[in-house]
Amino acid sequence: MASSEGSQCHAGSSIQEEGASVSQNSDDPQIRMRVTENDKIDMIVRFLIHKYQKNEQFSREEVMHMWDNSAHDNFPVIFREICECMHLDFGIIVKEVDSTAHTYELVSTLGLTYSGILDDTDQIIRKGDLLILILSLIFLKGNRVSEEHVKDILRRIKILSESAHIAVGDIWKFVREDLVGAEYLVYQQVPHSDPAQYEFLWGPRASAETTNMKILDHAIMLDEKYHNSFAHQHQQP
């Protein structure tokens, strides 16, 4: 099993830096194994997000079957990584409700539903992480942030990458069209700007589902875990 640094959990982590090496060394058996494991994690996370949105419980057996029944000995490590992924990237805690049947429920610490923005199967973990990042960035910048600053931040943390691993246009489309269309973000012209400049604000849906402090607390938790100097990176002018 790959370590958490080798998995795709948390888009701001070191997995993004591995994008080029994955494409350049695709014949490496260890890299192929890591890519396969990441694909499985992504599949299970999609399954858990679906359960969360339907307010349904799930069993450990269901997840084990999706991973590999033969990996029984390693499954506790695998399951911990998946639970951590749900918490870090979506603010969703996996809580055991029956220790005998090993059934679990999914409890949100942020309140975000993600309904309508994770319906496709492309980059689901990165998209959840990205929504939280931009909402926290807007709050830290005084409840509005320029379009150029968002683009700059995304490039600096390698979410928008020119590598074959991530399509720049697709991620920007997710921010500019999907998150705006779902009313998580508002995209508008800066008043009186000439030539026209644009900015992002929290959308009505974000304000209805979560709060500034919940988002900020989650961002601080990520900073403490990954030592990313969140405040330093995201408060730059």
N, C-alpha and C positions, 0 to 999 in steps of 0.2 A: 504494500500500500504506500502510495506517495505521501510524503509529509504534507502539512498544511501549506508550506511554501510551494510545494509542487502542484498543489491542486489549484482549481480555478476559483476557489472561494475567496471572496473579497477582491473586487476589481482593482483596488489600489495597491495590492500586494505585489510580490515579486513575480508572480506568474506572467504579468504583462511583459516583463523584461525578457522572458523566455520565448516570446513569440517568434523572434527571428531565428533562434536556434532550433525551434521545432520545425520550421519550414526548411532550414538548411540541412538538418541532420535527421530527416524523417526515416532513414534506414536504421537508426540506432534503436536496438531492442528496448532499452530503458525508456527512451522518449516515446516509442510506440505504446508501451505499457502505460505511461503517464497520460497520454492522450486518450487511451481507452478508458482509464479510470475517470478522467475528467468528464468524458461523455456519459459514463454511467451516473456520476454524481449529478450532472445536469438533468438527466432523465428522472432521477429520483426527486430532485428538487422541484421539477415541474409537477410531478405527482403530488408532492406535499403541498405545493401552492394551490393546486386544484382542491385538495382536501380542506385547506384553510379557507378558501373562498366559499366552499359549500358548508363550512362549519361541521365537518365530519371528522371522526376519530380514525386512526389507522393502527395497524398492528406491526410489531417488529418483524413478524413472519412475512408480511407483504413486502417490506423493504428488502429483507434478506433474499427473497425470491427474485426481486428485480435486479439485485446485485449479482449474486452467484451462490447457489445453495452449497456449493463445494467449499466456499470460503468461510465456513462456520467459525473456525478458530480465530480468524482475523476480524470477524464482524464487529465486535465491540469497538475496535479502533475505527473501523469504517463508519459505524453509526455515530460515534462521537464527532467525527469530522463533518458528517452531514448535518448534525444538530448545530454545530458551531457555524456552519455555512448559513443555515436558516436564520440564526440569531444575528450574525454580523451583517449579512447582506440584505436582510429583509426585516430585521427587528422582530422576528417571530421565535418564541421559545417553544421547544418541544418538551411537553410536560407529561410524565407518566401518570396514568389514571388507574391502572390495574396492573400491579406487579406480578400477578399470577398469569394473566393472559397476555401480558406485555403489550397493552394497548396505550395509545398516547393521544393527547389533544394538542392543538397548535394555538398558542396564545400570543397575541401581538402586544409588544411593548410600545409601539408607535401609533397604532390605530389605522395605518394605511391598508387599504383593501387591495390595491394593485389591479382592480377589476378593469378589464379592457385593454391594459397596456402590456400584458404578458401572455396574450392569447396565442401568439405564434411560438415557435420552438427555437428561435434564434437568439442566442446570447442572453438567456433569461436571467442568469445570475448577475451579469454585468449591468443589465437594465435596472434591476432592483437596487443595486448599489448606486447606480448613477442618479436615480431619483432622489435618494437620501442625500447624496453629495450636493446636488444643486440646490435643494431646499435649505440645507445648512449654510451653503455659500451665500444665498440671498439674504438670509437672516443676519449673518455676520457682516455683510456689506451694507447694512442699514435698510433692509427690506426691499432692495432692488440691486440688480447687478447688470453690468453692460454685457451685450452679446460678445464683444471681443474678449472680455475678461473670462467669460465662461469657456470660450474656445481655447484661450491660453491655458487655463487651468486643466482642461481635458487633455491638451497636448502634453503638458508637463508631467502629468501622472500616467501618461501613456495609454489613456483610454482611446484617444484619437491617435492612431498610429498608422504610419504609411506602410507597415508590413502587411504581408498577405494574411496574417493571423486575424486582423481586425479590419473591417471595411470602414474607412472614415465617413463616407457618405451615409452609410446605414445608421451609424450611431448618432450623427448630427440630425438626420431625419427623425430618429426616435425622440430627440430632445425638442427639435423645432416643430415637428408636426404631431407626433403621438402624445407627448406629455402636454403640449398646449391644447391639442384636440380633446384630451381627456379632462381638461381644466385643472390639472395639477399645477400648471404654469400659465402665466400670462406673458405674452410677447407683444411689446408695444413700442412705438416710436418715442424716443426721449423728447419731452415737450420742448418746443422751440429750437430743436437741433437743426442746423443747416450747414453742411449737408446732413441728411437724415442719419441718425444713429438710433440703435435699438437696444432694449433692455428686457430683462426677465424679472417678474415678480411672482410671488406665491399666487396660485390660482384659487378660485373659490372651493374647489374640491379638496385641495391640500389643507386649507383653513378649516374645513368641516371635519376632516378625518383625523388631524393631528394638531400638535401645538409646536410653537417655536422651541420651547424648553425640552420637549421630548426629542425633537430632532437634534438639538444641540447636545443633550446628554449622550445620545447615541454616538454622535461624532466624536465627542471627548473620549468615550469608551474605546472607540476604534483607535484613536490617537495613542491612548495609553497602552493598547495591546501591540500596535505596530510601530510605535515611536516615530510616527510620520510628521511630527511637529505640525499638527493640523492648523492650529491658530496661525503659525508663521506662514504656512503655505497659502492659506485661503484668505488671509487678511491683507495680502500684498495689494498695493494700489494698481 
